[in-house]
């Protein structure tokens, strides 16, 4: 029996316009009416949840920043966080700067967003106060970092990801969440959406075989493999589809909504 639906946001249930499709909203409502909880598990920081505020009557938690933050949307409160030591981040930035001289960095803490000059904007709507300038001068080594973002427009997305992974080793975790953007995301060692979701579910007595999960990018892989009913989007990265071995139709065909409708019908 499915007790919980865990879903990525961008590219899975949100389109390029940051809107949910009507059938998807109806499927979420039907799931909740059937007693199934819906939890969003996203690479977005908790300051980027406007689509949930604006389009849903939603009072559950959101697992943000690839699992680094558990956030109560209704209370506007961070419940849990798993951070990287600022000193580790600064050291990695120095090493990546030597290896990738055209790379730019952005560090997110619980209290601030520290952005280098010429960072530029990603293809995600960026909100919240941002401090622009040298990160090394403003990040205290004792401060925990939610996520370090590394961007290099001279590289292809996969190439940048592989370069950051090679330099970082096992000191941090590295993932990639935006298909067409050379952007690598660095977090606590071992961190993943799947690890945080598994812990959150275990605390509530929900087992992996009671969870359906949806996602499209490498940062979703562990979550989709952990959930007994994990579905890679047919429009997602080929490596994710291969690793998960189960797909649902693409976003353009309301794939998540189709699958939720089927699961509810089978359960009924």
C-alpha positions in Angstrom: 0.0 0.0 0.0 1.3 3.4 -0.9 1.4 5.8 2.0 3.6 8.5 0.6 4.4 10.1 -2.7 7.8 11.8 -2.9 8.4 13.9 -6.0 11.1 16.2 -7.5 9.8 19.5 -8.7 11.6 21.0 -11.8 11.2 18.9 -14.9 9.1 16.3 -13.1 6.0 18.2 -12.0 7.0 21.8 -12.8 7.5 23.0 -16.3 9.9 25.7 -17.6 7.3 28.3 -16.6 7.4 27.0 -13.0 3.7 26.0 -13.2 2.0 22.7 -12.3 -0.2 21.3 -15.0 -3.9 21.0 -14.1 -3.9 17.2 -14.2 -1.0 17.1 -11.8 -2.7 19.3 -9.3 -5.8 17.1 -9.5 -3.7 14.0 -9.0 -2.1 15.5 -5.9 -5.5 16.3 -4.5 -6.8 12.8 -5.2 -3.8 11.3 -3.5 -4.3 13.4 -0.4 -8.0 12.5 -0.4 -7.0 8.8 -0.5 -4.9 9.3 2.6 -1.6 9.4 0.8 0.9 12.1 1.9 2.7 14.2 -0.8 6.2 15.4 0.0 8.3 17.5 -2.4 12.0 16.5 -2.6 13.9 19.2 -4.5 17.3 20.6 -5.3 15.8 24.0 -4.8 16.8 25.9 -1.6 13.9 26.7 0.8 13.9 30.3 -0.5 12.8 29.1 -3.9 9.4 27.5 -3.1 7.2 30.2 -4.5 5.4 27.7 -6.9 4.2 25.7 -3.9 3.0 28.9 -2.0 1.3 30.2 -5.1 -0.4 27.1 -6.6 -1.1 24.6 -3.8 -2.8 24.5 -0.5 0.1 22.6 1.0 1.1 22.3 4.6 3.6 19.4 4.7 7.4 19.6 4.8 9.6 20.0 1.8 13.0 18.3 1.6 15.2 21.0 0.0 18.7 21.5 -1.3 19.2 17.8 -2.3 18.4 16.7 1.2 20.4 19.2 3.2 17.3 21.0 4.6 13.9 19.8 5.8 11.6 22.8 5.7 8.1 23.3 7.1 6.3 25.3 4.5 3.3 26.3 6.6 5.5 27.5 9.5 8.2 29.0 7.3 10.8 27.2 9.4 13.8 25.0 8.9 13.3 21.8 10.9 16.6 20.0 10.1 19.8 20.8 8.3 22.9 18.9 7.2 25.7 21.3 6.5 29.3 21.3 5.1 32.0 23.0 7.2 32.9 26.4 5.7 36.6 25.5 5.9 36.0 22.5 3.7 34.1 24.6 1.2 36.8 27.3 1.0 39.5 24.7 0.5 37.5 23.1 -2.3 36.9 26.4 -3.9 40.6 27.2 -4.0 41.4 23.8 -5.6 38.6 24.1 -8.1 39.8 27.7 -8.9 43.2 26.4 -9.9 41.7 23.5 -11.9 38.9 25.5 -13.5 40.0 29.1 -13.8 36.7 30.2 -15.5 34.5 28.7 -12.8 32.3 30.9 -10.6 30.9 30.0 -7.2 27.9 30.6 -5.0 27.6 29.5 -1.4 24.3 29.1 0.4 24.2 29.2 4.2 21.1 29.2 6.5 21.5 33.0 6.9 22.9 34.2 3.6 23.6 33.6 -0.1 27.2 34.5 -1.0 27.6 35.0 -4.7 30.8 35.9 -6.7 30.9 38.7 -9.2 29.8 37.6 -12.6 28.0 34.6 -11.2 25.1 35.4 -13.4 21.6 33.8 -13.2 20.7 30.2 -13.7 17.5 29.2 -15.5 15.7 28.9 -12.2 13.9 31.9 -10.8 16.2 33.3 -8.1 14.7 35.0 -5.1 15.9 36.3 -1.8 18.7 38.6 -0.7 22.1 37.9 -2.3 25.5 39.2 -1.1 27.8 39.8 -4.1 31.6 39.8 -3.7 34.5 37.5 -2.9 33.2 34.5 -0.9 36.6 34.0 0.8 36.3 37.3 2.5 32.8 36.7 3.8 32.5 33.0 4.6 33.6 32.1 8.1 35.3 28.7 8.1 33.2 27.8 11.1 30.0 28.5 9.3 28.0 25.6 7.9 27.2 25.7 4.2 24.0 24.2 2.8 25.3 24.0 -0.7 28.2 25.2 -2.8 27.2 25.8 -6.4 29.9 25.6 -9.1 29.3 27.0 -12.6 31.5 27.1 -15.7 29.9 28.2 -18.9 33.0 27.1 -20.9 32.2 23.4 -20.1 29.4 21.0 -21.0 27.2 20.0 -18.0 28.5 16.5 -17.8 32.1 17.6 -18.2 31.8 20.1 -15.3 30.2 17.5 -13.1 32.9 15.0 -13.7 35.7 17.6 -13.1 34.2 18.6 -9.7 33.7 15.0 -8.7 37.3 14.2 -9.5 38.6 17.2 -7.5 36.3 16.8 -4.6 36.9 13.1 -4.0 34.9 11.8 -1.0 35.3 15.0 1.1 31.8 16.2 -0.1 28.9 14.9 -2.2 28.5 16.3 -5.8 25.4 16.1 -7.9 23.8 17.7 -11.0 20.2 18.8 -11.2 19.7 21.1 -14.2 19.8 19.3 -17.5 21.1 22.1 -19.8 23.2 24.0 -17.4 26.9 23.5 -16.5 26.2 23.6 -12.7 27.5 21.2 -10.1 26.0 21.2 -6.6 28.2 20.3 -3.6 26.9 19.2 -0.2 27.7 17.1 2.9 29.5 13.8 2.3 27.0 11.1 1.5 24.1 13.5 1.3 21.3 12.8 -1.2 17.6 13.2 -1.5 17.3 9.5 -0.9 19.2 9.5 2.4 17.1 12.3 3.9 13.8 10.9 2.6 14.6 7.5 3.9 15.4 8.9 7.4 12.3 11.1 7.4 10.1 8.2 6.4 11.7 5.8 9.0 10.9 8.3 11.8 7.3 8.1 10.8 7.1 4.3 10.3 6.9 4.5 6.5 8.8 1.7 4.7 10.4 1.9 1.3 7.7 -0.3 -0.2 5.1 2.2 0.9 6.7 5.0 -1.1 6.3 6.1 -4.7 8.9 8.5 -5.9 9.4 10.5 -9.1 12.4 12.4 -10.6 14.4 13.1 -13.7 18.0 14.0 -12.9 21.1 12.5 -11.2 20.3 14.1 -7.9 17.1 12.0 -7.9 18.7 8.7 -8.5 19.2 7.5 -4.9 15.7 8.5 -3.9 14.2 6.6 -6.9 16.3 3.5 -6.2 15.4 3.6 -2.5 11.6 3.8 -3.0 10.0 0.5 -3.9 7.9 2.4 -6.5 10.5 4.7 -7.9 9.9 6.1 -11.4 12.4 8.0 -13.6 10.8 10.4 -16.0 10.9 9.2 -19.6 12.2 12.7 -20.4 15.0 12.5 -17.8 18.7 11.7 -18.0 19.4 8.3 -19.7 21.7 7.3 -16.9 19.0 7.9 -14.3 16.5 5.8 -16.4 19.1 3.0 -16.6 19.9 3.1 -12.9 16.3 3.0 -11.8 14.9 0.6 -14.4 11.3 1.9 -14.2 9.9 4.9 -16.0 6.7 6.9 -16.1 5.6 9.0 -19.2 7.3 12.4 -19.7 6.3 15.7 -18.1 4.6 16.8 -21.3 2.2 13.8 -21.1 1.4 14.4 -17.4 3.5 11.3 -16.5 3.4 11.8 -12.7 -0.3 12.4 -12.8 -0.9 9.3 -14.9 1.1 7.2 -12.6 -0.6 8.5 -9.4 -4.0 8.0 -10.9 -3.1 4.4 -11.7 -1.6 3.7 -8.2 -4.7 5.1 -6.5 -7.0 3.0 -8.7 -5.0 -0.1 -8.0 -5.0 0.6 -4.3 -8.8 1.2 -4.3 
